[in-house]
Amino acid sequence: MQDENPRPEAPRELDIRQIMSILPHRYPFLLIDRILESSRKKRIVAIKNVTINEPFFQGHFPDYAIMPGVLMVEAIAQAGGVLLLPEVPDHENKLLVFSGIDRARFRRPVVPGDQLRIEVDVLNWRPLAARLEGKVYVEGKLACEATIMCAVVPRPSRIGNEAPVSQAAPAPAIDPVADPSLEPVSHE
């Protein structure tokens, strides 16, 4: 039986304003500039333009500016968030946060003037957790790759009259790898 109210396919391309309407990140921590393509709950391709004006270059090897590898992994997660956060019920009041990082590898340095092509494939998905495989390319060459796990948690700033963040109970740990309820994703 077909879904009576299927969600319309998300736009294949998104500009920075559309990205900011989905993600809570802002300068200096918003690490994607454009979405080139997306396939609902399956795959997304994003772009990040790296400039010498990035604040991390002031202290990350000032005489040999290299983008920190952890920020490339964060860019993978942000691209995954653009793809999957709209799939979460009541997503305006939720965050998609890291719950694990596996097999992160950094293959080549990323320097000012490079353009990152961030390709993210969904390995497993359910509304409370996801497992994603991301690869970052510069001029067609692999610069970074990682498998990340993310969990959906409430946005503290959006919770009504509950306790302040410092007094709130921690979010339950979700292990997407061991969780049998994760929905495998077919890329066929």
CORQUICOR-V6877 format. One record per backbone hydrogen bond with DSSP energy under -0.5 kcal/mol. CO is the residue of the C=O (numbers start at 1). NH is the residue of the N-H. If there is no record, write none. Layout:
# CORQUICOR-V6877
{{CO | NH} {CO | NH}}
This chain:
# CORQUICOR-V6877
{{3 | 6} {14 | 35} {15 | 19} {16 | 20} {17 | 21} {18 | 22} {19 | 22} {19 | 23} {26 | 29} {29 | 31} {34 | 36} {34 | 47} {35 | 14} {37 | 45} {39 | 42} {39 | 43} {42 | 122} {43 | 39} {44 | 120} {45 | 36} {45 | 37} {46 | 118} {47 | 33} {47 | 34} {48 | 50} {48 | 116} {49 | 51} {50 | 113} {51 | 54} {54 | 57} {55 | 58} {56 | 59} {56 | 60} {59 | 61} {60 | 66} {61 | 64} {68 | 71} {68 | 72} {69 | 72} {69 | 73} {70 | 74} {71 | 75} {72 | 76} {73 | 77} {74 | 78} {75 | 79} {76 | 80} {77 | 81} {78 | 82} {79 | 83} {80 | 84} {81 | 85} {84 | 87} {84 | 88} {85 | 88} {88 | 91} {90 | 93} {91 | 94} {93 | 155} {95 | 97} {95 | 153} {97 | 151} {100 | 149} {102 | 147} {105 | 107} {105 | 145} {110 | 67} {111 | 114} {114 | 50} {115 | 139} {116 | 48} {116 | 118} {117 | 119} {117 | 137} {118 | 46} {118 | 120} {119 | 135} {120 | 44} {121 | 123} {121 | 133} {123 | 185} {124 | 131} {125 | 183} {126 | 129} {128 | 152} {129 | 126} {130 | 150} {131 | 123} {131 | 124} {132 | 134} {132 | 148} {133 | 121} {134 | 146} {135 | 119} {136 | 143} {136 | 144} {137 | 117} {138 | 141} {141 | 138} {143 | 107} {143 | 108} {144 | 136} {145 | 105} {146 | 134} {146 | 148} {147 | 102} {148 | 132} {149 | 99} {149 | 100} {150 | 130} {151 | 97} {151 | 153} {153 | 95} {154 | 156} {155 | 158} {155 | 159} {156 | 159} {164 | 167} {164 | 168} {165 | 168} {174 | 176} {175 | 179} {178 | 180} {179 | 182} {182 | 184} {183 | 125} {184 | 186}}
